[in-house]
């Protein structure tokens, strides 16, 4: 319980969905009701299932969601249990179920697996990599993410990181990844060190690509038009 309180930092306040965004509700396999936003791009274009970071909620990246939709991508951004308007309380196992429910919602609405890109930011990158090992998809794209939660904790807290154990271990899952991977990281990231993003990339099987977002920190990385253009290009190439 204490560890989960340290990892998950939800914001329960969600403003009205912006113009051009459809509000959706999704029920998980274990009965938790999740809140989501869907922004439509091109009908037959790639569809991102977006797993956000450990703080805030879906509203924090509304401008990015709309920018990707204007570029032709369909985007389903959902809130984990305990975040925003979603019910329940977040746990590692729980947020994995939430990602699967978001994916299953898309499939139930006629989106083909070959059109789905599992997309995640920070902690959501670990969620997205795990999703791609349990559900078929076209590709995975992660931004500002890490190898293992323990590695991030060690950077900030030293040996106290041992209490984190094996939580959110993307390194252990990479060997099961069978689709193209895109990794992007700001070279001034003060939360998740750039070196961890690079280490994650180096450990991944081909095909893969890496983008260094020059001058970007953890929370301003999406200000980069280069990053947004690269995400769009990767999604079109692998799921378009």
N, C-alpha and C positions, 0 to 999 in steps of 0.2 A: 504493500500500500504506500509506504513512504517513497520507495523507488519510483513508483508510477506517478506520484505527485511531483517528483523532481523532473521526470521525463516529459510529461504532458502538461502543457500550459494553455488550456483552452480559453477562448473568449466566447461568452454566451450571447453577446449582442450582435445581431445581424440586421443591417438596414434593409429597406425594401430593395428587391432585385432591380438592377438598373434596366433601362430601356433596352430591349433586344435580348433579354435573358429570361428564360422560362423557369419557373420554380417547380421542382419535382420532389417527390417523396419516395423513398426506397425502404423496403423492409428486409432485414438481414435473415440469414438462416436461423439465427437464435432469437428472432422476434423483436429486434431493436429497430425503431423507426428513424431513418436518416433523412436529413434535409440536403437537397442538392440544387445546383443551378446548371442549366443547360443553355449554351449559346450555339446557335446554328450557323455553320459556315456554308459549305457547298454540300448539297444533298448526298452525292456519291463520294465526297472527299474523306480523308482520314478523320477518325474520331479519337480524341484524347480522353482517357479516363484519368483525371487529375487527383493525385493524392498530395495534400499540402503538408507543410511542416508541423513541428510539434507545438507551435504557438499560434494564436489568432484563430481564424476560421476562413471560410471560402471568400468572404468579402474583402480580405486583405489583398487579393490579386485580381479584383474585378476588372481593372483596366487592362491587365495582361490577357485575361480571358476574352475580353471584347476585341483586343488587337489580334489575337490568334483567329478569332471567328471572322474578322474582316479580311484576314489573309486566306480564308477558305477552309479552315479547320473547324470541325465540330468539337465542342469541348463540354464534357460532363465533369463538373467540379463538385465534389461531395464533402460534407463534414463528417469526420469520424464521430463515433458515439461519444457523448459528453461535450461536443463542440457545437457552437452556434445553437441551432434549433433542434439538433439531433438528440434523441434520448440516450439513456444509458450512461456508463462510465468507461473511460478509455483504459484499455489494457493492450499489451502487445498482441495477444491472440485475437482480441476484439477488433482492433483496427485492420488486421488481416482479413477477418470476416467481412468488415465493412467494404474493403476494396473488392472482394469477390462479389458482394451484393451489387456494387455499382457496375461492375463488369456484366453481371448477369442481367441487370436492368437494361443495359444497352443491347445485349443479345436478344432479350425478350421483346425489344422494340425493333427488331429486324436488322440490327447492325451486324454485319458479318465479322467473324474473328479476324479475317485478313485485313480489315479496315481499322482495327483497334490498336492504338499505341498506348502502352502502359507508361504514364508520365508522372514523375514525382519530384518534389523539391525537398531538399534537406532530409528530415526523417521520412518524408513521403517517398524519397528515392528508394529507401530500404523496403518500404511497403510495395512499391511498384516492381522492384526486382523479384520480390517474393510472389507477387501476383502472376508474373510471367512464368513462374514454375508450376503454377496450379491451374492456369487457364490459358488456352491457345490465344496468341495475339500476333500482330505483325512485327512489332518491335518494342523496345524499351528506351525511354529518354529520361535521364535524371540530371538534376541541376543542384549543385552545392551539397552533394550527399557524401556519405562516408563508407568506410570499410565495415566497421563494427561500432556500435554505440560505445563500447568499452574504450576504443581508441580515441574517440572524441573526449570522453570523460578523463582519460589519462592526460591529455593535452592540457586540460583545465585544472585537474585536481590531483594529479600524480597517482600514487599507489592507492589512494582512496577509490580509484576507478574499479578496483577489483570487485566491489559490491555489485557492479552492473552485471557481472557474469557474462552470459552468452546472448544477451538481448540484441535484437536487430542486427544479426550477423549476416551481412550481404556476401562477405567473402566465401562463407560456407555454401552459399546458394549459387554462386556464379558458375560452378561446374555443371549445373543443371540447366543453364540458360542456353537456348538453342536458336534465338532470334537476334537480329542486329541490335547493337547497343550504342547509344549516344550519351556521352558524359560531358558536362560543361561545369566549369568551376571558376570563380573569381580568384585572381591571384593575390588579392588582399583580404580574403575571407578571414575574419577574426573569430568566427564561431566554429566552423569546420575547416581545419587547415587545408590549404590547397594540396599539400602532399598526400592527404588521405584520399582526395578525389583522384589524384594521379595513380595512387597505389591501387585503388579499386579498378580503374581502367586497365592498368597493366596486368591485373590478375584475370581479366575477363577474356573469354575466347573470342576469336574473330567470327563474324565481321563486327567491327567497332570503329568509333571515331571519337576524338577528344577535342574540345574547344576550350582554350584558355581565354577567359573574359578579362581582358587587361584593365587593371585599375578598379575592378569590382569587389565590393565587400559582400557579406552574407545576405544582407537585406536589400541591397540596391542592384543586385545582379541583373534583374529584369529591365533595368533602365537601358540596357545595351540593345540597340537595334540589331547589332551583329548576332546576338544570341537568339532573338526572336526570329530573325531570318533563317538562322541555322536550324532551329526547331521545325519551322515550316518546311524547309527543304528536306530535312531528314524524314519527316512524316509523309511528305508527298512521294519521296523515293521508295520508302518501305511499305506504305499502306495506301498510296494514292491510286 
